[in-house]
């Protein structure tokens, strides 16, 4: 069982930045695929970005590529999502997810398949 705790959400104006953190209770560097997902108001949950830290394999959803950066800190068992140039359509609850094994970053983010989920952190982009 891996526990995931997200933090860093909040209210930000359009064009602003936030950094989300996901702290895991287990070593996630080598055997997990980690992802950030979001669910906006009235929308289905979608994959935002996924990473396999040891392989430096990363996937981004098209609308966030170039604005968001996912990264991992092995020593802290933490995955970050740096979000720049935020837009109102980025508003939603952001969830961290982790799957053990060899699930590819694209497979995880596109299908939404994951074994463990965090409770989510709210991101609101509004003027």
Steps between C-alpha positions, in 0.01 A plus 500: 500500500637838398356815652513815289455850639461797268557863590560835335160578354330835535350801328710671235438760232523412131861494393615412848693199628460224756709199596320187616676239711417133543673326790496120494534268798722261303801515271348578163812565299556163333182294486214746469336711237379825656242730355312822550134502401236770525125527502347833407143610580260286301784315331639151512835436663789528253869428504721809519851357524662170590857401581724199554780658698778245454452489123440875467191416298239777494163561334301825486146567393504726193338801665764520775815416305740792518325645806519217755808308613496173692802391702598261776721518808611147589637593840169652606269249324332802351371587154440861405284669240621849419217687330571827318279715281188373671167541323143488633454166323774354724261533795418174674593252767846361432571143606826314534502132405752218515513156341765238576653304217579592142199697380609750240453872561273540199292197596448627853412855406276413206309216666496635855598161633662518842522294816536778755347848513540805719213709636556789261580868525285780358643734238290802405609739228291813504530876495 
